[in-house]
């Protein structure tokens, strides 16, 4: 159920082509992440000036912030080929060899979700990243021998949503390590305006601000909401995305003013109403809302924690006063002191 949520940063397959068309092509077009962009601009210009490949680059941060877009921008700025794969797609050492040996010099090799790379394959990247060599075992048993393949100079760009799952030896081999931060409402409003121009949507400034404020600080969600609001405006509001059109469309989509959808509110209501504000264990909460524990922990909780609506304690999840205020409920009275 969570995969289809309009507020989930996970990409929807049927809109992949449209999402790609909204990606910025150059670093100058990339909105937000000021410090990160400046660091990357200096590194790219220095590498291009020397005619060398960029140092291996690790991009970390929550989903939907633009890690894949930045990897493509790096290749475009360096004017080199871009080759993309994902950690789960690399199952054997031969898969890595097939990609690396086919690279052109100075290519950007992008591995999405690199933390999901099998541990046995991580070691294959060590000599490839440091020495541009890839040892391959040919044959089996007593007749087996190791053949070392020479690799062209290349840049490995890894993207991860969970840096802690990367082993230290792999993480330390990335010369440039950058972490992306959630966006401000102003930055998201600028992104919405840019996307509206590409999609030829008649968008007013107040409409863009309304969409940006409910986008959970994530550009991918902002673009997705923009497309749904456009649909509503075309059917009900003569095609113009005004503040009123955006508010009505987002209300219809059950996205409230803080970016919470119905499923987020179900979690909050379960804690506040059924369990008197908590603490409530994860397994109990999952049963109460009819979701898997992993889904609660990975999909719902991060944003609720960022917004200060729930707390994690050793005894379980606890609703904050902000959660009661958001739901329009009276918080429970604090226990009176004994003396």
Secondary structure by P-SEA (a helix, b strand, c coil): ccccccccccccccaaaaaaaaccccccccccaaaaaaaaaaaaaaaaaacccccbbbbbccccccaaaaaaaaaaaacbbbbbbcccccccaaaaaaaaaacccbbbbbbcccccccccccccccccccccbbbbbccccccbbbbbbbbcbbbbbbbbcccccccaaaaaaccbbbbbbbbcaaaaaaaaaaaaaaacccccaaaaaaaaaaccccaaaaaaaaaaaaaaaaccccccccaaaaaaaaaaaccccccccaaaaaaaaaaccccccccccaaaaaaaacccaaaaaccccaaaaaacccccccccbbbcaaaaaaacccccccccccc
